[in-house]
Amino acid sequence: MLYKVADTYDDEVAVLTESLMSLMEPLLIITLGVMVGFIVIALFMPLISLIQKLT
C-alpha cells in the first residue's frame, strides 16, 4: 500500500514541477531579455553621447 502511495505522490510531484517550469519559462525569457537590453543600452549610451559632443 505504501508503494502505491509513493508512486502516486511521485507522479503528482513530477506533474507539478513540470507545470511550474512551463509557467516560469516565459518569465525567465522576459527577464533575460530585459537584462540583455539593459546591457546593450548601457554600452551604446556613451557612444551616442560622444557622437553628439563631436558634432
PDB file of N, CA, C and O in Angstrom:
ATOM      1  N   MET A   1       0.832  -1.193   0.000  1.00  0.00           N
ATOM      2  CA  MET A   1       0.000   0.000   0.000  1.00  0.00           C
ATOM      3  C   MET A   1       0.876   1.256   0.000  1.00  0.00           C
ATOM      4  O   MET A   1       0.581   2.229  -0.694  1.00  0.00           O
ATOM      5  N   LEU A   2       1.941   1.223   0.775  1.00  0.00           N
ATOM      6  CA  LEU A   2       2.818   2.392   0.813  1.00  0.00           C
ATOM      7  C   LEU A   2       3.518   2.626  -0.524  1.00  0.00           C
ATOM      8  O   LEU A   2       3.797   3.770  -0.884  1.00  0.00           O
ATOM      9  N   TYR A   3       3.797   1.572  -1.248  1.00  0.00           N
ATOM     10  CA  TYR A   3       4.412   1.724  -2.564  1.00  0.00           C
ATOM     11  C   TYR A   3       3.465   2.432  -3.527  1.00  0.00           C
ATOM     12  O   TYR A   3       3.893   3.260  -4.331  1.00  0.00           O
ATOM     13  N   LYS A   4       2.181   2.106  -3.444  1.00  0.00           N
ATOM     14  CA  LYS A   4       1.198   2.764  -4.302  1.00  0.00           C
ATOM     15  C   LYS A   4       1.095   4.245  -3.968  1.00  0.00           C
ATOM     16  O   LYS A   4       1.031   5.083  -4.868  1.00  0.00           O
ATOM     17  N   VAL A   5       1.079   4.567  -2.697  1.00  0.00           N
ATOM     18  CA  VAL A   5       1.025   5.960  -2.266  1.00  0.00           C
ATOM     19  C   VAL A   5       2.279   6.703  -2.725  1.00  0.00           C
ATOM     20  O   VAL A   5       2.195   7.841  -3.188  1.00  0.00           O
ATOM     21  N   ALA A   6       3.425   6.068  -2.598  1.00  0.00           N
ATOM     22  CA  ALA A   6       4.683   6.694  -3.019  1.00  0.00           C
ATOM     23  C   ALA A   6       4.701   6.918  -4.523  1.00  0.00           C
ATOM     24  O   ALA A   6       5.158   7.967  -4.978  1.00  0.00           O
ATOM     25  N   ASP A   7       4.217   5.964  -5.303  1.00  0.00           N
ATOM     26  CA  ASP A   7       4.167   6.118  -6.752  1.00  0.00           C
ATOM     27  C   ASP A   7       3.224   7.258  -7.148  1.00  0.00           C
ATOM     28  O   ASP A   7       3.540   8.064  -8.023  1.00  0.00           O
ATOM     29  N   THR A   8       2.073   7.310  -6.497  1.00  0.00           N
ATOM     30  CA  THR A   8       1.115   8.376  -6.781  1.00  0.00           C
ATOM     31  C   THR A   8       1.711   9.732  -6.433  1.00  0.00           C
ATOM     32  O   THR A   8       1.568  10.691  -7.191  1.00  0.00           O
ATOM     33  N   TYR A   9       2.371   9.809  -5.299  1.00  0.00           N
ATOM     34  CA  TYR A   9       2.990  11.066  -4.877  1.00  0.00           C
ATOM     35  C   TYR A   9       4.101  11.475  -5.839  1.00  0.00           C
ATOM     36  O   TYR A   9       4.234  12.654  -6.166  1.00  0.00           O
ATOM     37  N   ASP A  10       4.899  10.511  -6.293  1.00  0.00           N
ATOM     38  CA  ASP A  10       5.962  10.811  -7.256  1.00  0.00           C
ATOM     39  C   ASP A  10       5.382  11.343  -8.560  1.00  0.00           C
ATOM     40  O   ASP A  10       5.918  12.288  -9.139  1.00  0.00           O
ATOM     41  N   ASP A  11       4.303  10.748  -9.020  1.00  0.00           N
ATOM     42  CA  ASP A  11       3.660  11.221 -10.245  1.00  0.00           C
ATOM     43  C   ASP A  11       3.119  12.636 -10.075  1.00  0.00           C
ATOM     44  O   ASP A  11       3.265  13.471 -10.967  1.00  0.00           O
ATOM     45  N   GLU A  12       2.496  12.904  -8.933  1.00  0.00           N
ATOM     46  CA  GLU A  12       1.948  14.234  -8.683  1.00  0.00           C
ATOM     47  C   GLU A  12       3.061  15.277  -8.618  1.00  0.00           C
ATOM     48  O   GLU A  12       2.913  16.375  -9.155  1.00  0.00           O
ATOM     49  N   VAL A  13       4.151  14.948  -7.978  1.00  0.00           N
ATOM     50  CA  VAL A  13       5.273  15.873  -7.877  1.00  0.00           C
ATOM     51  C   VAL A  13       5.866  16.143  -9.255  1.00  0.00           C
ATOM     52  O   VAL A  13       6.220  17.281  -9.563  1.00  0.00           O
ATOM     53  N   ALA A  14       5.979  15.117 -10.080  1.00  0.00           N
ATOM     54  CA  ALA A  14       6.518  15.280 -11.426  1.00  0.00           C
ATOM     55  C   ALA A  14       5.627  16.195 -12.258  1.00  0.00           C
ATOM     56  O   ALA A  14       6.123  17.071 -12.967  1.00  0.00           O
ATOM     57  N   VAL A  15       4.327  15.996 -12.173  1.00  0.00           N
ATOM     58  CA  VAL A  15       3.392  16.839 -12.922  1.00  0.00           C
ATOM     59  C   VAL A  15       3.446  18.275 -12.401  1.00  0.00           C
ATOM     60  O   VAL A  15       3.423  19.218 -13.192  1.00  0.00           O
ATOM     61  N   LEU A  16       3.516  18.449 -11.106  1.00  0.00           N
ATOM     62  CA  LEU A  16       3.551  19.783 -10.520  1.00  0.00           C
ATOM     63  C   LEU A  16       4.820  20.538 -10.912  1.00  0.00           C
ATOM     64  O   LEU A  16       4.755  21.716 -11.264  1.00  0.00           O
ATOM     65  N   THR A  17       5.956  19.879 -10.856  1.00  0.00           N
ATOM     66  CA  THR A  17       7.199  20.552 -11.225  1.00  0.00           C
ATOM     67  C   THR A  17       7.237  20.857 -12.720  1.00  0.00           C
ATOM     68  O   THR A  17       7.767  21.893 -13.124  1.00  0.00           O
ATOM     69  N   GLU A  18       6.689  19.979 -13.536  1.00  0.00           N
ATOM     70  CA  GLU A  18       6.626  20.228 -14.974  1.00  0.00           C
ATOM     71  C   GLU A  18       5.771  21.449 -15.275  1.00  0.00           C
ATOM     72  O   GLU A  18       6.158  22.294 -16.082  1.00  0.00           O
ATOM     73  N   SER A  19       4.624  21.547 -14.638  1.00  0.00           N
ATOM     74  CA  SER A  19       3.743  22.684 -14.885  1.00  0.00           C
ATOM     75  C   SER A  19       4.349  23.975 -14.334  1.00  0.00           C
ATOM     76  O   SER A  19       4.183  25.040 -14.928  1.00  0.00           O
ATOM     77  N   LEU A  20       5.037  23.888 -13.223  1.00  0.00           N
ATOM     78  CA  LEU A  20       5.682  25.069 -12.658  1.00  0.00           C
ATOM     79  C   LEU A  20       6.789  25.575 -13.583  1.00  0.00           C
ATOM     80  O   LEU A  20       6.932  26.782 -13.781  1.00  0.00           O
ATOM     81  N   MET A  21       7.554  24.675 -14.134  1.00  0.00           N
ATOM     82  CA  MET A  21       8.612  25.077 -15.056  1.00  0.00           C
ATOM     83  C   MET A  21       8.039  25.666 -16.333  1.00  0.00           C
ATOM     84  O   MET A  21       8.610  26.607 -16.884  1.00  0.00           O
ATOM     85  N   SER A  22       6.934  25.138 -16.811  1.00  0.00           N
ATOM     86  CA  SER A  22       6.326  25.690 -18.022  1.00  0.00           C
ATOM     87  C   SER A  22       5.766  27.084 -17.757  1.00  0.00           C
ATOM     88  O   SER A  22       5.684  27.896 -18.678  1.00  0.00           O
ATOM     89  N   LEU A  23       5.380  27.373 -16.521  1.00  0.00           N
ATOM     90  CA  LEU A  23       4.925  28.715 -16.179  1.00  0.00           C
ATOM     91  C   LEU A  23       6.093  29.678 -15.987  1.00  0.00           C
ATOM     92  O   LEU A  23       5.973  30.866 -16.285  1.00  0.00           O
ATOM     93  N   MET A  24       7.209  29.176 -15.494  1.00  0.00           N
ATOM     94  CA  MET A  24       8.355  30.037 -15.228  1.00  0.00           C
ATOM     95  C   MET A  24       9.162  30.357 -16.475  1.00  0.00           C
ATOM     96  O   MET A  24       9.878  31.357 -16.499  1.00  0.00           O
ATOM     97  N   GLU A  25       9.065  29.533 -17.510  1.00  0.00           N
ATOM     98  CA  GLU A  25       9.853  29.723 -18.717  1.00  0.00           C
ATOM     99  C   GLU A  25       9.658  31.095 -19.350  1.00  0.00           C
ATOM    100  O   GLU A  25      10.652  31.761 -19.639  1.00  0.00           O
ATOM    101  N   PRO A  26       8.429  31.551 -19.582  1.00  0.00           N
ATOM    102  CA  PRO A  26       8.261  32.884 -20.175  1.00  0.00           C
ATOM    103  C   PRO A  26       8.810  34.002 -19.287  1.00  0.00           C
ATOM    104  O   PRO A  26       9.355  34.987 -19.786  1.00  0.00           O
ATOM    105  N   LEU A  27       8.664  33.847 -17.988  1.00  0.00           N
ATOM    106  CA  LEU A  27       9.195  34.868 -17.079  1.00  0.00           C
ATOM    107  C   LEU A  27      10.717  34.936 -17.161  1.00  0.00           C
ATOM    108  O   LEU A  27      11.294  36.023 -17.134  1.00  0.00           O
ATOM    109  N   LEU A  28      11.361  33.787 -17.260  1.00  0.00           N
ATOM    110  CA  LEU A  28      12.815  33.773 -17.385  1.00  0.00           C
ATOM    111  C   LEU A  28      13.266  34.382 -18.710  1.00  0.00           C
ATOM    112  O   LEU A  28      14.270  35.092 -18.756  1.00  0.00           O
ATOM    113  N   ILE A  29      12.531  34.109 -19.784  1.00  0.00           N
ATOM    114  CA  ILE A  29      12.877  34.671 -21.083  1.00  0.00           C
ATOM    115  C   ILE A  29      12.735  36.186 -21.063  1.00  0.00           C
ATOM    116  O   ILE A  29      13.594  36.897 -21.584  1.00  0.00           O
ATOM    117  N   ILE A  30      11.665  36.681 -20.471  1.00  0.00           N
ATOM    118  CA  ILE A  30      11.455  38.136 -20.387  1.00  0.00           C
ATOM    119  C   ILE A  30      12.539  38.768 -19.525  1.00  0.00           C
ATOM    120  O   ILE A  30      13.070  39.822 -19.875  1.00  0.00           O
ATOM    121  N   THR A  31      12.871  38.145 -18.414  1.00  0.00           N
ATOM    122  CA  THR A  31      13.908  38.682 -17.523  1.00  0.00           C
ATOM    123  C   THR A  31      15.257  38.744 -18.235  1.00  0.00           C
ATOM    124  O   THR A  31      15.967  39.745 -18.139  1.00  0.00           O
ATOM    125  N   LEU A  32      15.606  37.684 -18.942  1.00  0.00           N
ATOM    126  CA  LEU A  32      16.867  37.685 -19.671  1.00  0.00           C
ATOM    127  C   LEU A  32      16.859  38.735 -20.777  1.00  0.00           C
ATOM    128  O   LEU A  32      17.877  39.383 -21.022  1.00  0.00           O
ATOM    129  N   GLY A  33      15.725  38.908 -21.442  1.00  0.00           N
ATOM    130  CA  GLY A  33      15.615  39.929 -22.479  1.00  0.00           C
ATOM    131  C   GLY A  33      15.807  41.324 -21.924  1.00  0.00           C
ATOM    132  O   GLY A  33      16.476  42.152 -22.544  1.00  0.00           O
ATOM    133  N   VAL A  34      15.230  41.597 -20.763  1.00  0.00           N
ATOM    134  CA  VAL A  34      15.396  42.907 -20.131  1.00  0.00           C
ATOM    135  C   VAL A  34      16.844  43.126 -19.722  1.00  0.00           C
ATOM    136  O   VAL A  34      17.378  44.223 -19.886  1.00  0.00           O
ATOM    137  N   MET A  35      17.471  42.107 -19.201  1.00  0.00           N
ATOM    138  CA  MET A  35      18.871  42.232 -18.789  1.00  0.00           C
ATOM    139  C   MET A  35      19.780  42.497 -19.985  1.00  0.00           C
ATOM    140  O   MET A  35      20.656  43.360 -19.921  1.00  0.00           O
ATOM    141  N   VAL A  36      19.576  41.765 -21.065  1.00  0.00           N
ATOM    142  CA  VAL A  36      20.386  41.971 -22.265  1.00  0.00           C
ATOM    143  C   VAL A  36      20.124  43.358 -22.846  1.00  0.00           C
ATOM    144  O   VAL A  36      21.054  44.041 -23.275  1.00  0.00           O
ATOM    145  N   GLY A  37      18.873  43.767 -22.860  1.00  0.00           N
ATOM    146  CA  GLY A  37      18.533  45.103 -23.348  1.00  0.00           C
ATOM    147  C   GLY A  37      19.205  46.187 -22.522  1.00  0.00           C
ATOM    148  O   GLY A  37      19.707  47.167 -23.073  1.00  0.00           O
ATOM    149  N   PHE A  38      19.219  46.021 -21.220  1.00  0.00           N
ATOM    150  CA  PHE A  38      19.868  46.996 -20.352  1.00  0.00           C
ATOM    151  C   PHE A  38      21.367  47.067 -20.642  1.00  0.00           C
ATOM    152  O   PHE A  38      21.942  48.154 -20.681  1.00  0.00           O
ATOM    153  N   ILE A  39      21.991  45.924 -20.842  1.00  0.00           N
ATOM    154  CA  ILE A  39      23.427  45.905 -21.139  1.00  0.00           C
ATOM    155  C   ILE A  39      23.709  46.582 -22.474  1.00  0.00           C
ATOM    156  O   ILE A  39      24.672  47.340 -22.590  1.00  0.00           O
ATOM    157  N   VAL A  40      22.881  46.319 -23.483  1.00  0.00           N
ATOM    158  CA  VAL A  40      23.074  46.949 -24.794  1.00  0.00           C
ATOM    159  C   VAL A  40      22.913  48.458 -24.690  1.00  0.00           C
ATOM    160  O   VAL A  40      23.711  49.204 -25.257  1.00  0.00           O
ATOM    161  N   ILE A  41      21.903  48.911 -23.982  1.00  0.00           N
ATOM    162  CA  ILE A  41      21.697  50.356 -23.818  1.00  0.00           C
ATOM    163  C   ILE A  41      22.857  50.964 -23.040  1.00  0.00           C
ATOM    164  O   ILE A  41      23.327  52.052 -23.375  1.00  0.00           O
ATOM    165  N   ALA A  42      23.318  50.273 -22.011  1.00  0.00           N
ATOM    166  CA  ALA A  42      24.443  50.785 -21.218  1.00  0.00           C
ATOM    167  C   ALA A  42      25.712  50.874 -22.053  1.00  0.00           C
ATOM    168  O   ALA A  42      26.549  51.741 -21.803  1.00  0.00           O
ATOM    169  N   LEU A  43      25.871  50.007 -23.030  1.00  0.00           N
ATOM    170  CA  LEU A  43      27.058  50.062 -23.884  1.00  0.00           C
ATOM    171  C   LEU A  43      26.962  51.167 -24.934  1.00  0.00           C
ATOM    172  O   LEU A  43      27.972  51.786 -25.269  1.00  0.00           O
ATOM    173  N   PHE A  44      25.770  51.422 -25.453  1.00  0.00           N
ATOM    174  CA  PHE A  44      25.639  52.385 -26.539  1.00  0.00           C
ATOM    175  C   PHE A  44      25.418  53.821 -26.072  1.00  0.00           C
ATOM    176  O   PHE A  44      25.654  54.742 -26.853  1.00  0.00           O
ATOM    177  N   MET A  45      24.985  54.050 -24.860  1.00  0.00           N
ATOM    178  CA  MET A  45      24.756  55.421 -24.388  1.00  0.00           C
ATOM    179  C   MET A  45      26.036  56.259 -24.389  1.00  0.00           C
ATOM    180  O   MET A  45      25.981  57.409 -24.825  1.00  0.00           O
ATOM    181  N   PRO A  46      27.172  55.759 -23.932  1.00  0.00           N
ATOM    182  CA  PRO A  46      28.392  56.573 -24.020  1.00  0.00           C
ATOM    183  C   PRO A  46      28.783  56.872 -25.474  1.00  0.00           C
ATOM    184  O   PRO A  46      29.271  57.964 -25.768  1.00  0.00           O
ATOM    185  N   LEU A  47      28.579  55.938 -26.357  1.00  0.00           N
ATOM    186  CA  LEU A  47      28.890  56.181 -27.763  1.00  0.00           C
ATOM    187  C   LEU A  47      28.008  57.277 -28.347  1.00  0.00           C
ATOM    188  O   LEU A  47      28.485  58.142 -29.082  1.00  0.00           O
ATOM    189  N   ILE A  48      26.739  57.237 -28.021  1.00  0.00           N
ATOM    190  CA  ILE A  48      25.803  58.246 -28.536  1.00  0.00           C
ATOM    191  C   ILE A  48      26.167  59.618 -27.993  1.00  0.00           C
ATOM    192  O   ILE A  48      26.171  60.597 -28.738  1.00  0.00           O
ATOM    193  N   SER A  49      26.473  59.700 -26.700  1.00  0.00           N
ATOM    194  CA  SER A  49      26.823  60.998 -26.138  1.00  0.00           C
ATOM    195  C   SER A  49      28.149  61.509 -26.720  1.00  0.00           C
ATOM    196  O   SER A  49      28.310  62.713 -26.916  1.00  0.00           O
ATOM    197  N   LEU A  50      29.080  60.622 -26.993  1.00  0.00           N
ATOM    198  CA  LEU A  50      30.354  61.019 -27.618  1.00  0.00           C
ATOM    199  C   LEU A  50      30.112  61.554 -29.025  1.00  0.00           C
ATOM    200  O   LEU A  50      30.698  62.565 -29.411  1.00  0.00           O
ATOM    201  N   ILE A  51      29.272  60.899 -29.782  1.00  0.00           N
ATOM    202  CA  ILE A  51      28.959  61.357 -31.134  1.00  0.00           C
ATOM    203  C   ILE A  51      28.263  62.714 -31.100  1.00  0.00           C
ATOM    204  O   ILE A  51      28.531  63.562 -31.952  1.00  0.00           O
ATOM    205  N   GLN A  52      27.381  62.934 -30.139  1.00  0.00           N
ATOM    206  CA  GLN A  52      26.683  64.205 -30.022  1.00  0.00           C
ATOM    207  C   GLN A  52      27.637  65.320 -29.628  1.00  0.00           C
ATOM    208  O   GLN A  52      27.459  66.458 -30.062  1.00  0.00           O
ATOM    209  N   LYS A  53      28.633  65.025 -28.825  1.00  0.00           N
ATOM    210  CA  LYS A  53      29.611  66.051 -28.437  1.00  0.00           C
ATOM    211  C   LYS A  53      30.542  66.407 -29.604  1.00  0.00           C
ATOM    212  O   LYS A  53      31.021  67.538 -29.696  1.00  0.00           O
ATOM    213  N   LEU A  54      30.792  65.452 -30.480  1.00  0.00           N
ATOM    214  CA  LEU A  54      31.686  65.725 -31.613  1.00  0.00           C
ATOM    215  C   LEU A  54      30.995  66.555 -32.684  1.00  0.00           C
ATOM    216  O   LEU A  54      31.674  67.278 -33.413  1.00  0.00           O
ATOM    217  N   THR A  55      29.698  66.483 -32.808  1.00  0.00           N
ATOM    218  CA  THR A  55      29.009  67.247 -33.855  1.00  0.00           C
ATOM    219  C   THR A  55      28.524  68.574 -33.383  1.00  0.00           C
ATOM    220  O   THR A  55      27.927  69.323 -34.156  1.00  0.00           O
TER     221      THR A  55
END
